[in-house]
């Protein structure tokens, strides 16, 4: 066990330990939201990448499209 001579060190450790569950909940909630939105996008049939219309237009005019 860690021994502190002053109260500030103990307070910092308690705050750090109390933030661990909060961070874990935020991270797992973010992952769940990303998965659900990805499934919803696939279910609706939305394209993954928008079409590059400027490239097809440039191709017609013999421009180099990179």
C-alpha positions in Angstrom: 0.0 0.0 0.0 1.2 3.5 -0.8 1.7 5.8 2.2 1.4 9.6 1.8 2.5 12.1 4.3 0.2 14.8 2.9 -3.4 14.8 2.0 -2.9 16.1 -1.5 -1.2 13.0 -2.7 -3.9 10.8 -1.3 -6.6 13.0 -2.9 -4.9 12.7 -6.3 -4.8 8.9 -6.1 -8.5 8.8 -5.0 -9.5 11.1 -7.9 -7.5 9.0 -10.4 -9.0 5.8 -9.2 -12.5 7.2 -9.3 -12.1 8.3 -13.0 -11.2 4.8 -14.2 -14.9 3.6 -14.3 -16.0 6.8 -16.0 -13.4 6.5 -18.7 -14.3 2.8 -19.2 -18.0 3.7 -19.7 -17.3 6.5 -22.1 -15.0 4.3 -24.3 -17.4 1.4 -24.4 -20.4 3.7 -25.1 -18.5 5.3 -28.0 -17.7 1.9 -29.5 -21.3 0.8 -29.2 -22.6 3.9 -31.0 -20.0 3.5 -33.8 -21.1 -0.1 -34.3 -24.8 0.7 -34.3 -24.4 3.6 -36.7 -22.3 1.4 -39.0 -25.0 -1.3 -39.0 -27.7 1.3 -39.7 -25.7 2.8 -42.6 -25.4 -0.7 -44.1 -29.0 -1.5 -43.6 -30.1 1.8 -45.3 -27.8 1.1 -48.2 -25.9 4.4 -47.9 -22.7 4.5 -49.9 -19.5 4.2 -48.0 -17.6 6.8 -50.1 -19.3 9.6 -52.0 -18.8 9.4 -55.8 -16.0 11.4 -57.3 -17.9 13.4 -59.9 -15.1 15.9 -60.3 -12.8 13.1 -61.4 -15.2 11.7 -64.0 -15.7 15.2 -65.4 -12.0 15.9 -65.6 -11.5 12.6 -67.3 -13.9 13.7 -70.1 -11.7 16.7 -70.8 -8.5 14.5 -70.9 -7.2 15.9 -67.6 -5.0 13.9 -65.4 -7.0 12.5 -62.5 -5.0 11.4 -59.5 
